[in-house]
Amino acid sequence: MQADGHGQAEAWAAWMEPAISAYAHPHPDRAVSTFVWRSRRPVHPERLTEALGDTTLGVLRSRGHLWLANRPESAATWRSAGGHPEIREADHWLEAPASPAWEAASPQRRTLACWFWDAYYGERRNEIVFTGAGLDADRIGGALDSALLTDSELSLGHEGWRTLNDPLLRDAEGH
């Protein structure tokens, strides 16, 4: 760098050039927004794997939980930063009130379960919040909806669902 003030400023500007980006006014289609996807049907793990690419475009962060069909008792967490989703088995869904698991749960956990309780499914549900720039809620929701069990798959019940291929969490059980 040069010793004089003017030359030094130019040298610093040239050195900083790659790090300086011009301010771009946000385009209305690129505004940061939030979209919540919810469903009461269990998710087919193999179809969810196929849909992951359509659930990450434009997503800055996402967080929620899933009901994977092949693990009907287990709640799975969904987290992502950018295009990197992470799905992990986390906890168990609470069983009906008056069950040992219900009685053992904290009052806060039971209250939360009551907010979302369904007479048939209990607290089982899918809910993911997506935040990003220019989110396409129809594309994301459609991709996730396509991963839900069909009516014929749903009729197989828990025992039938356990046989579904699980490329997401197969290592959780050592398979």
NUDO-906790 format. One record per residue: x negated, y, z negated of N, C-alpha, C, O in turn; residue in three letters. Coordinates in steps of 0.05 Angstrom, whole numbers, plus 5000, padded with zeros to 4 digits. Atoms other than C-alpha are relative to their C-alpha. Layout:
N
+------+------+------+-------+-------+-------+------+------+------+------+------+------+------+
: n_c1 : n_c2 : n_c3 : ca_c1 : ca_c2 : ca_c3 : c_c1 : c_c2 : c_c3 : o_c1 : o_c2 : o_c3 : resn :
+------+------+------+-------+-------+-------+------+------+------+------+------+------+------+
:    X :    Y :    Z :     X :     Y :     Z :    X :    Y :    Z :    X :    Y :    Z :  Ala :
...
+------+------+------+-------+-------+-------+------+------+------+------+------+------+------+
% end
This chain:
175
+------+------+------+-------+-------+-------+------+------+------+------+------+------+------+
: n_c1 : n_c2 : n_c3 : ca_c1 : ca_c2 : ca_c3 : c_c1 : c_c2 : c_c3 : o_c1 : o_c2 : o_c3 : resn :
+------+------+------+-------+-------+-------+------+------+------+------+------+------+------+
: 4983 : 4976 : 5000 :  5000 :  5000 :  5000 : 4982 : 5025 : 5000 : 4960 : 5024 : 4990 :  Met :
: 5015 : 4975 : 4999 :  4978 :  5071 :  5013 : 5003 : 5016 : 4974 : 5022 : 5012 : 4960 :  Gln :
: 5001 : 4986 : 5025 :  4959 :  5118 :  4957 : 5019 : 5024 : 4999 : 5029 : 5031 : 4977 :  Ala :
: 4982 : 4976 : 5002 :  5002 :  5178 :  4977 : 5029 : 4992 : 4996 : 5037 : 4969 : 5002 :  Asp :
: 4972 : 5006 : 5007 :  5074 :  5182 :  4955 : 5017 : 4992 : 5023 : 5033 : 4973 : 5021 :  Gly :
: 4984 : 5007 : 4977 :  5105 :  5181 :  5024 : 4994 : 4973 : 5012 : 5012 : 4957 : 5018 :  His :
: 5008 : 5026 : 4989 :  5065 :  5122 :  5049 : 5007 : 4978 : 4981 : 5014 : 4956 : 4990 :  Gly :
: 4993 : 5020 : 5020 :  5078 :  5085 :  4984 : 5030 : 4993 : 5002 : 5037 : 4970 : 5000 :  Gln :
: 4971 : 5004 : 4997 :  5153 :  5094 :  4992 : 5007 : 4983 : 5024 : 5024 : 4965 : 5023 :  Ala :
: 4995 : 5015 : 4976 :  5151 :  5068 :  5063 : 4991 : 4971 : 4997 : 5004 : 4952 : 5006 :  Glu :
: 5010 : 5027 : 5005 :  5109 :  5009 :  5041 : 5019 : 4984 : 4983 : 5025 : 4960 : 4988 :  Ala :
: 4980 : 5014 : 5017 :  5158 :  4991 :  4986 : 5025 : 4994 : 5015 : 5037 : 4972 : 5012 :  Trp :
: 4976 : 5005 : 4985 :  5216 :  4998 :  5033 : 4996 : 4977 : 5019 : 5014 : 4960 : 5022 :  Ala :
: 5006 : 5022 : 4982 :  5183 :  4952 :  5083 : 4998 : 4973 : 4985 : 5008 : 4952 : 4994 :  Ala :
: 5003 : 5024 : 5016 :  5166 :  4902 :  5028 : 5027 : 4990 : 4990 : 5032 : 4966 : 4988 :  Trp :
: 4974 : 5007 : 5011 :  5237 :  4903 :  5001 : 5021 : 4994 : 5022 : 5042 : 4983 : 5016 :  Met :
: 4981 : 5003 : 4978 :  5271 :  4900 :  5069 : 5014 : 4973 : 5000 : 5039 : 4972 : 5002 :  Glu :
: 4985 : 5026 : 4999 :  5286 :  4825 :  5068 : 5019 : 4997 : 4977 : 5039 : 4982 : 4980 :  Pro :
: 4983 : 5003 : 5024 :  5318 :  4832 :  4999 : 5023 : 5020 : 5000 : 5042 : 5016 : 4985 :  Ala :
: 4979 : 4980 : 4999 :  5362 :  4892 :  5017 : 5020 : 4992 : 5021 : 5013 : 4988 : 5044 :  Ile :
: 4980 : 5006 : 4980 :  5427 :  4877 :  5050 : 5019 : 5024 : 5002 : 5025 : 5037 : 4982 :  Ser :
: 4982 : 4977 : 4996 :  5473 :  4929 :  5079 : 5027 : 4994 : 4987 : 5036 : 4971 : 4987 :  Ala :
: 4974 : 5004 : 5012 :  5538 :  4939 :  5042 : 5021 : 4995 : 5021 : 5023 : 5011 : 5040 :  Tyr :
: 4978 : 5006 : 4981 :  5596 :  4908 :  5079 : 5026 : 5004 : 4986 : 5030 : 4992 : 4964 :  Ala :
: 4974 : 4996 : 5012 :  5666 :  4931 :  5064 : 5015 : 4973 : 5002 : 5015 : 4961 : 5023 :  His :
: 4985 : 5026 : 4999 :  5708 :  4870 :  5045 : 5022 : 5000 : 5021 : 5038 : 5020 : 5023 :  Pro :
: 4979 : 5004 : 4980 :  5753 :  4845 :  5100 : 5024 : 4989 : 4984 : 5020 : 4973 : 4966 :  His :
: 4976 : 5010 : 5015 :  5825 :  4832 :  5075 : 5001 : 4970 : 5000 : 5011 : 4959 : 4980 :  Pro :
: 4999 : 5030 : 4999 :  5818 :  4759 :  5096 : 4978 : 4988 : 4983 : 4979 : 4964 : 4978 :  Asp :
: 5023 : 5010 : 5015 :  5755 :  4753 :  5054 : 5001 : 5009 : 4971 : 4982 : 5006 : 4956 :  Arg :
: 4998 : 4991 : 5028 :  5781 :  4782 :  4988 : 4999 : 4975 : 4982 : 5009 : 4954 : 4990 :  Ala :
: 5001 : 5021 : 5020 :  5768 :  4739 :  4927 : 5028 : 4995 : 4990 : 5042 : 5014 : 4981 :  Val :
: 4973 : 5007 : 5009 :  5831 :  4702 :  4908 : 4999 : 4973 : 4985 : 4978 : 4960 : 4984 :  Ser :
: 4998 : 5025 : 5015 :  5854 :  4643 :  4866 : 5024 : 4985 : 5009 : 5045 : 4996 : 5016 :  Thr :
: 4979 : 5018 : 4991 :  5896 :  4584 :  4885 : 5001 : 4977 : 4981 : 4980 : 4966 : 4974 :  Phe :
: 4998 : 5023 : 5019 :  5923 :  4530 :  4838 : 5015 : 4978 : 5015 : 5037 : 4982 : 5025 :  Val :
: 4988 : 5023 : 4988 :  5938 :  4461 :  4865 : 5009 : 4982 : 4977 : 4994 : 4976 : 4959 :  Trp :
: 4989 : 5018 : 5020 :  5983 :  4416 :  4823 : 5016 : 4978 : 5013 : 5028 : 4981 : 5035 :  Arg :
: 4984 : 5023 : 4991 :  6014 :  4348 :  4832 : 5004 : 4981 : 4977 : 4986 : 4978 : 4960 :  Ser :
: 4994 : 5021 : 5020 :  6046 :  4294 :  4789 : 4994 : 4972 : 5010 : 4994 : 4953 : 4995 :  Arg :
: 5006 : 5026 : 4990 :  6027 :  4237 :  4835 : 4970 : 4994 : 4996 : 4954 : 5013 : 4997 :  Arg :
: 5029 : 5006 : 5002 :  5961 :  4200 :  4825 : 4986 : 5003 : 5027 : 4999 : 5002 : 5048 :  Pro :
: 5016 : 4996 : 4976 :  5905 :  4211 :  4874 : 4986 : 4974 : 5008 : 4975 : 4960 : 4990 :  Val :
: 5015 : 5023 : 4990 :  5876 :  4156 :  4918 : 4971 : 5008 : 5002 : 4964 : 5027 : 5016 :  His :
: 5028 : 4991 : 5002 :  5801 :  4159 :  4904 : 4986 : 5000 : 5027 : 4969 : 5018 : 5032 :  Pro :
: 5014 : 5001 : 4974 :  5779 :  4139 :  4974 : 5009 : 5023 : 5018 : 4993 : 5035 : 5032 :  Glu :
: 4990 : 4978 : 4984 :  5824 :  4190 :  5009 : 4991 : 5027 : 4989 : 4986 : 5046 : 5004 :  Arg :
: 5011 : 4976 : 5011 :  5801 :  4243 :  4960 : 4972 : 5005 : 5009 : 4964 : 5027 : 5015 :  Leu :
: 5028 : 4998 : 4990 :  5729 :  4229 :  4980 : 5000 : 5011 : 5028 : 4984 : 5028 : 5035 :  Thr :
: 4998 : 4991 : 4972 :  5749 :  4239 :  5053 : 5008 : 5029 : 5002 : 5001 : 5043 : 5020 :  Glu :
: 4989 : 4972 : 4999 :  5784 :  4305 :  5036 : 4981 : 5020 : 4988 : 4986 : 5044 : 4990 :  Ala :
: 5017 : 4981 : 5014 :  5727 :  4336 :  4996 : 4989 : 5023 : 5018 : 4987 : 5045 : 5009 :  Leu :
: 5010 : 4980 : 4982 :  5699 :  4373 :  5056 : 5019 : 5023 : 5004 : 5011 : 5046 : 5006 :  Gly :
: 4980 : 4979 : 4996 :  5764 :  4411 :  5066 : 5007 : 5015 : 4974 : 5022 : 5035 : 4975 :  Asp :
: 4993 : 4987 : 5025 :  5768 :  4429 :  4992 : 4978 : 5019 : 4990 : 4981 : 5031 : 4969 :  Thr :
: 5022 : 4984 : 5010 :  5702 :  4467 :  4988 : 4995 : 5025 : 5017 : 4980 : 5043 : 5008 :  Thr :
: 5005 : 4977 : 4983 :  5703 :  4517 :  5046 : 5011 : 5025 : 4988 : 5035 : 5027 : 4982 :  Leu :
: 4992 : 4974 : 5012 :  5704 :  4588 :  5018 : 5004 : 4999 : 4970 : 5010 : 5020 : 4959 :  Gly :
: 4996 : 5002 : 5029 :  5707 :  4563 :  4947 : 4974 : 5008 : 4985 : 4953 : 4997 : 4990 :  Val :
: 5023 : 4992 : 5016 :  5661 :  4598 :  4898 : 4999 : 4982 : 4975 : 4977 : 4973 : 4967 :  Leu :
: 4999 : 5017 : 5023 :  5684 :  4559 :  4837 : 5028 : 4986 : 4999 : 5047 : 4997 : 5010 :  Arg :
: 4975 : 5014 : 5005 :  5737 :  4508 :  4819 : 4997 : 4984 : 4975 : 4976 : 4975 : 4968 :  Ser :
: 5000 : 5015 : 5026 :  5757 :  4473 :  4756 : 5028 : 4988 : 4995 : 5048 : 5001 : 5001 :  Arg :
: 4974 : 5012 : 5007 :  5811 :  4425 :  4734 : 4997 : 4971 : 4992 : 4976 : 4963 : 4983 :  Gly :
: 5001 : 5028 : 5007 :  5829 :  4353 :  4723 : 5017 : 4985 : 5020 : 5035 : 4995 : 5033 :  His :
: 4987 : 5018 : 4981 :  5853 :  4294 :  4764 : 5010 : 4975 : 4986 : 5000 : 4966 : 4965 :  Leu :
: 4990 : 5026 : 5007 :  5893 :  4232 :  4755 : 4994 : 4981 : 5023 : 5008 : 4980 : 5043 :  Trp :
: 5008 : 5019 : 4980 :  5856 :  4180 :  4796 : 5016 : 4974 : 4997 : 5017 : 4963 : 4975 :  Leu :
: 4981 : 5023 : 5002 :  5903 :  4122 :  4812 : 4986 : 4975 : 4989 : 4999 : 4960 : 4974 :  Ala :
: 5013 : 5025 : 5009 :  5851 :  4067 :  4800 : 4991 : 5001 : 4971 : 4981 : 4981 : 4960 :  Asn :
: 5006 : 4996 : 5028 :  5839 :  4095 :  4730 : 5024 : 5013 : 4986 : 5022 : 5036 : 4977 :  Arg :
: 4975 : 4987 : 5008 :  5910 :  4107 :  4706 : 5000 : 5010 : 4971 : 5016 : 5028 : 4964 :  Pro :
: 5001 : 4991 : 5028 :  5891 :  4116 :  4632 : 4981 : 5024 : 4997 : 4982 : 5038 : 4977 :  Glu :
: 5021 : 4981 : 5002 :  5833 :  4163 :  4646 : 5005 : 5026 : 5014 : 5015 : 5027 : 5037 :  Ser :
: 5000 : 4973 : 4987 :  5832 :  4238 :  4659 : 4972 : 5005 : 5011 : 4952 : 5000 : 4997 :  Ala :
: 5026 : 4993 : 4988 :  5777 :  4260 :  4706 : 4998 : 5030 : 5002 : 5018 : 5044 : 5007 :  Ala :
: 5004 : 4971 : 4997 :  5747 :  4330 :  4707 : 4990 : 5005 : 5028 : 4976 : 4989 : 5040 :  Thr :
: 5009 : 4990 : 4974 :  5736 :  4369 :  4771 : 4988 : 5027 : 4995 : 5000 : 5045 : 4983 :  Trp :
: 5014 : 4974 : 5001 :  5685 :  4425 :  4773 : 4984 : 5003 : 5025 : 4973 : 4984 : 5036 :  Arg :
: 5017 : 4994 : 4978 :  5650 :  4459 :  4829 : 4989 : 5028 : 4999 : 5001 : 5046 : 4987 :  Ser :
: 5013 : 4974 : 4996 :  5603 :  4516 :  4843 : 4992 : 5000 : 5029 : 4975 : 4984 : 5037 :  Ala :
: 5005 : 5000 : 4972 :  5601 :  4533 :  4916 : 5011 : 4974 : 5013 : 5033 : 4966 : 5006 :  Gly :
: 4991 : 5024 : 4986 :  5606 :  4471 :  4960 : 4992 : 4975 : 4986 : 4988 : 4954 : 5000 :  Gly :
: 5010 : 5023 : 5014 :  5584 :  4423 :  4906 : 5020 : 4990 : 4978 : 5017 : 4998 : 4955 :  His :
: 4981 : 5009 : 5020 :  5643 :  4388 :  4872 : 4987 : 4978 : 4982 : 4971 : 4962 : 4991 :  Pro :
: 5008 : 5021 : 5019 :  5631 :  4345 :  4810 : 5025 : 4989 : 4988 : 5042 : 5003 : 4977 :  Glu :
: 4977 : 5013 : 5011 :  5682 :  4294 :  4789 : 4990 : 4979 : 4980 : 4973 : 4962 : 4987 :  Ile :
: 5009 : 5018 : 5021 :  5673 :  4256 :  4724 : 5023 : 4990 : 4983 : 5043 : 5004 : 4979 :  Arg :
: 4980 : 5010 : 5018 :  5714 :  4211 :  4680 : 4995 : 5013 : 4973 : 4972 : 5014 : 4963 :  Glu :
: 5004 : 4983 : 5024 :  5726 :  4252 :  4617 : 5013 : 4990 : 4975 : 5000 : 4987 : 4954 :  Ala :
: 4984 : 5007 : 5024 :  5780 :  4229 :  4569 : 5023 : 4982 : 5009 : 5025 : 4975 : 5032 :  Asp :
: 4976 : 5016 : 4995 :  5844 :  4189 :  4564 : 5024 : 5017 : 4998 : 5026 : 5035 : 4981 :  His :
: 4974 : 4987 : 5002 :  5914 :  4214 :  4577 : 5013 : 4990 : 4974 : 5009 : 4967 : 4966 :  Trp :
: 4986 : 5008 : 5024 :  5955 :  4213 :  4514 : 5024 : 4982 : 5007 : 5038 : 4987 : 5027 :  Leu :
: 4976 : 5017 : 4996 :  6007 :  4159 :  4508 : 5023 : 5013 : 4986 : 5020 : 5035 : 4974 :  Glu :
: 4975 : 4988 : 5010 :  6078 :  4172 :  4485 : 4997 : 5007 : 4970 : 4982 : 4995 : 4955 :  Ala :
: 4999 : 4993 : 5029 :  6091 :  4206 :  4418 : 5006 : 4976 : 4983 : 5020 : 4958 : 4991 :  Pro :
: 4998 : 5021 : 5020 :  6087 :  4160 :  4358 : 4981 : 4977 : 5006 : 4981 : 4957 : 4991 :  Ala :
: 5020 : 5021 : 4995 :  6033 :  4117 :  4391 : 4975 : 5006 : 4982 : 4972 : 5029 : 4973 :  Ser :
: 5024 : 4995 : 5016 :  5967 :  4109 :  4353 : 4982 : 5022 : 5012 : 4971 : 5038 : 4997 :  Pro :
: 5016 : 4979 : 4987 :  5930 :  4152 :  4404 : 5012 : 5028 : 4995 : 4998 : 5047 : 4991 :  Ala :
: 4987 : 4975 : 5004 :  5982 :  4207 :  4396 : 4995 : 5010 : 4971 : 4988 : 5033 : 4966 :  Trp :
: 5004 : 4993 : 5028 :  5976 :  4206 :  4320 : 4971 : 5007 : 4994 : 4966 : 5024 : 4977 :  Glu :
: 5028 : 4994 : 5004 :  5900 :  4207 :  4324 : 4991 : 5026 : 5013 : 4970 : 5037 : 5005 :  Ala :
: 5007 : 4976 : 4986 :  5899 :  4267 :  4370 : 5004 : 5025 : 4983 : 5020 : 5025 : 4964 :  Ala :
: 4997 : 4975 : 5015 :  5890 :  4337 :  4343 : 5026 : 5014 : 5006 : 5039 : 5008 : 5026 :  Ser :
: 4975 : 4986 : 4995 :  5951 :  4382 :  4336 : 4999 : 5017 : 5026 : 5018 : 5019 : 5040 :  Pro :
: 5003 : 4984 : 4975 :  5923 :  4426 :  4392 : 5003 : 4982 : 5025 : 5016 : 4990 : 5044 :  Gln :
: 4999 : 5019 : 4977 :  5915 :  4366 :  4438 : 5029 : 4991 : 5005 : 5038 : 4989 : 5028 :  Arg :
: 4972 : 5008 : 4997 :  5986 :  4343 :  4424 : 5018 : 5022 : 5011 : 5036 : 5018 : 5027 :  Arg :
: 4984 : 4977 : 4990 :  6014 :  4413 :  4436 : 4995 : 5003 : 5029 : 5015 : 5007 : 5045 :  Thr :
: 5005 : 4998 : 4971 :  5979 :  4417 :  4503 : 5014 : 4978 : 5016 : 5025 : 4984 : 5037 :  Leu :
: 4987 : 5022 : 4987 :  6005 :  4349 :  4522 : 5030 : 5005 : 5002 : 5043 : 4999 : 5023 :  Ala :
: 4971 : 4994 : 5000 :  6076 :  4371 :  4504 : 5007 : 5021 : 5021 : 5029 : 5019 : 5033 :  Cys :
: 4994 : 4980 : 4980 :  6072 :  4431 :  4550 : 5004 : 4988 : 5027 : 5019 : 4998 : 5043 :  Trp :
: 4999 : 5012 : 4974 :  6062 :  4386 :  4609 : 5013 : 4972 : 5001 : 5011 : 4958 : 5021 :  Phe :
: 4989 : 5027 : 5002 :  6099 :  4324 :  4586 : 5022 : 4995 : 5021 : 5039 : 5011 : 5025 :  Trp :
: 4980 : 5009 : 4981 :  6140 :  4286 :  4638 : 5011 : 4973 : 4989 : 4995 : 4957 : 4980 :  Asp :
: 4988 : 5025 : 5011 :  6189 :  4231 :  4617 : 4988 : 4975 : 5013 : 4986 : 4954 : 4999 :  Ala :
: 5010 : 5023 : 4987 :  6160 :  4183 :  4668 : 4970 : 4998 : 4999 : 4959 : 4977 : 4993 :  Tyr :
: 5029 : 5000 : 4998 :  6086 :  4203 :  4676 : 4986 : 5007 : 4974 : 4961 : 5004 : 4973 :  Tyr :
: 5014 : 4990 : 5024 :  6072 :  4229 :  4606 : 4986 : 5026 : 5006 : 4998 : 5043 : 5019 :  Gly :
: 5014 : 4975 : 4994 :  6019 :  4282 :  4610 : 4983 : 4998 : 5026 : 4970 : 5017 : 5033 :  Glu :
: 5016 : 5004 : 4975 :  5986 :  4253 :  4673 : 5008 : 5019 : 5021 : 5032 : 5023 : 5027 :  Arg :
: 4995 : 4981 : 4979 :  5979 :  4304 :  4727 : 4973 : 5008 : 5012 : 4952 : 5002 : 5002 :  Arg :
: 5024 : 4988 : 4986 :  5930 :  4338 :  4775 : 5004 : 5030 : 4999 : 5025 : 5040 : 5004 :  Asn :
: 4999 : 4971 : 5000 :  5914 :  4411 :  4767 : 4971 : 5011 : 5004 : 4954 : 5006 : 4988 :  Glu :
: 5026 : 4989 : 4994 :  5855 :  4447 :  4799 : 5003 : 5030 : 5008 : 5021 : 5036 : 5024 :  Ile :
: 5000 : 4971 : 4993 :  5843 :  4523 :  4802 : 4976 : 5005 : 5017 : 4953 : 5000 : 5010 :  Val :
: 5021 : 4993 : 4981 :  5803 :  4546 :  4862 : 4997 : 5031 : 5001 : 5018 : 5045 : 5002 :  Phe :
: 5005 : 4972 : 4997 :  5771 :  4615 :  4866 : 4979 : 5003 : 5022 : 4959 : 4990 : 5022 :  Thr :
: 5019 : 4996 : 4978 :  5737 :  4641 :  4928 : 5007 : 5023 : 5018 : 5028 : 5036 : 5014 :  Gly :
: 4995 : 4978 : 4981 :  5732 :  4690 :  4985 : 5013 : 4988 : 5025 : 5003 : 4970 : 5037 :  Ala :
: 4986 : 5009 : 4976 :  5782 :  4680 :  5040 : 5010 : 4971 : 4998 : 5009 : 4956 : 5017 :  Gly :
: 4990 : 5027 : 5004 :  5811 :  4616 :  5010 : 5024 : 4994 : 5019 : 5041 : 5011 : 5023 :  Leu :
: 4978 : 5010 : 4984 :  5857 :  4577 :  5056 : 5016 : 4980 : 4983 : 5011 : 4956 : 4984 :  Asp :
: 4985 : 5017 : 5019 :  5907 :  4551 :  5005 : 5014 : 4978 : 5015 : 5017 : 4956 : 5004 :  Ala :
: 4986 : 5021 : 4985 :  5945 :  4513 :  5059 : 4981 : 4977 : 5007 : 4989 : 4953 : 5005 :  Asp :
: 5020 : 5021 : 4992 :  5882 :  4476 :  5082 : 4992 : 4984 : 4975 : 4992 : 4960 : 4976 :  Arg :
: 5008 : 5014 : 5024 :  5859 :  4460 :  5011 : 5023 : 4983 : 4989 : 5019 : 4960 : 4983 :  Ile :
: 4977 : 5015 : 5010 :  5928 :  4440 :  4987 : 5008 : 4977 : 5017 : 5014 : 4955 : 5007 :  Gly :
: 4994 : 5022 : 4981 :  5941 :  4399 :  5049 : 4980 : 4977 : 4998 : 4988 : 4954 : 4999 :  Gly :
: 5021 : 5021 : 5003 :  5875 :  4362 :  5041 : 5005 : 4984 : 4975 : 5003 : 4959 : 4975 :  Ala :
: 4995 : 5014 : 5025 :  5890 :  4346 :  4969 : 5027 : 4984 : 5000 : 5028 : 4962 : 4990 :  Leu :
: 4974 : 5014 : 4997 :  5963 :  4328 :  4984 : 4997 : 4974 : 5016 : 5010 : 4954 : 5010 :  Asp :
: 5004 : 5024 : 4983 :  5938 :  4278 :  5037 : 4986 : 4978 : 4984 : 4987 : 4955 : 4992 :  Ser :
: 5014 : 5020 : 5017 :  5898 :  4243 :  4982 : 5019 : 4987 : 4979 : 5011 : 4968 : 4966 :  Ala :
: 4981 : 5011 : 5020 :  5960 :  4230 :  4939 : 5010 : 4973 : 5009 : 5010 : 4967 : 5033 :  Leu :
: 4988 : 5026 : 4993 :  5989 :  4160 :  4936 : 5025 : 5003 : 5016 : 5041 : 5021 : 5011 :  Leu :
: 4975 : 5000 : 4985 :  6043 :  4146 :  4986 : 5021 : 4986 : 4983 : 5015 : 4975 : 4962 :  Thr :
: 4978 : 5014 : 5015 :  6111 :  4119 :  4963 : 4995 : 4971 : 4998 : 4999 : 4959 : 4976 :  Asp :
: 5005 : 5029 : 5001 :  6091 :  4048 :  4981 : 4977 : 4994 : 4981 : 4978 : 4974 : 4967 :  Ser :
: 5022 : 5004 : 5019 :  6025 :  4054 :  4943 : 5009 : 5005 : 4971 : 5001 : 4991 : 4953 :  Glu :
: 4990 : 4993 : 5027 :  6061 :  4086 :  4884 : 5016 : 4976 : 4989 : 5015 : 4971 : 4965 :  Leu :
: 4983 : 5022 : 5009 :  6108 :  4026 :  4881 : 4983 : 4976 : 4990 : 4994 : 4958 : 4977 :  Ser :
: 5017 : 5022 : 5010 :  6048 :  3979 :  4867 : 4995 : 5001 : 4970 : 4988 : 4981 : 4958 :  Leu :
: 5004 : 4997 : 5028 :  6042 :  4006 :  4797 : 4971 : 5000 : 4992 : 4953 : 4996 : 5008 :  Gly :
: 5027 : 4998 : 5011 :  5981 :  4011 :  4752 : 4982 : 4977 : 5008 : 4959 : 4981 : 5016 :  His :
: 5017 : 5024 : 4994 :  5957 :  3940 :  4765 : 4992 : 5000 : 5030 : 4969 : 4993 : 5036 :  Glu :
: 5007 : 4998 : 4972 :  5960 :  3950 :  4840 : 4980 : 5022 : 5006 : 4963 : 5020 : 5024 :  Gly :
: 5018 : 4977 : 4996 :  5925 :  4017 :  4836 : 4971 : 4994 : 4992 : 4953 : 5004 : 5004 :  Trp :
: 5027 : 5006 : 5010 :  5866 :  3988 :  4798 : 4982 : 4987 : 5021 : 4958 : 4988 : 5019 :  Arg :
: 5015 : 5014 : 4979 :  5845 :  3950 :  4861 : 4990 : 5019 : 5022 : 4976 : 5011 : 5040 :  Thr :
: 5008 : 4981 : 4980 :  5835 :  4014 :  4902 : 4970 : 5005 : 4999 : 4958 : 5006 : 4978 :  Leu :
: 5028 : 4994 : 4998 :  5765 :  4027 :  4927 : 4994 : 5028 : 4989 : 5009 : 5047 : 4994 :  Asn :
: 5007 : 4975 : 5013 :  5731 :  4082 :  4887 : 4972 : 5008 : 5006 : 4953 : 5001 : 4991 :  Asp :
: 5027 : 4991 : 4994 :  5671 :  4114 :  4921 : 4991 : 5023 : 4982 : 4967 : 5030 : 4982 :  Pro :
: 5007 : 4977 : 5017 :  5674 :  4172 :  4871 : 4987 : 4992 : 4974 : 4966 : 5003 : 4967 :  Leu :
: 5008 : 5006 : 5027 :  5665 :  4140 :  4804 : 4991 : 4971 : 4997 : 4990 : 4961 : 4974 :  Leu :
: 5007 : 5028 : 5002 :  5643 :  4069 :  4820 : 4977 : 4995 : 4982 : 4975 : 4975 : 4968 :  Arg :
: 5023 : 5003 : 5018 :  5578 :  4080 :  4783 : 5006 : 5003 : 4971 : 4991 : 4995 : 4953 :  Asp :
: 4992 : 4997 : 5028 :  5615 :  4098 :  4720 : 5005 : 4973 : 4986 : 5002 : 4971 : 4962 :  Ala :
: 4996 : 5027 : 5011 :  5630 :  4024 :  4711 : 4977 : 4981 : 5009 : 4979 : 4957 : 5003 :  Glu :
: 5022 : 5017 : 4992 :  5565 :  3999 :  4741 : 5005 : 4985 : 5026 : 4990 : 4966 : 5032 :  Gly :
: 4995 : 5014 : 4974 :  5595 :  3977 :  4808 : 4984 : 5012 : 5022 : 4986 : 5003 : 5045 :  His :
+------+------+------+-------+-------+-------+------+------+------+------+------+------+------+
% end
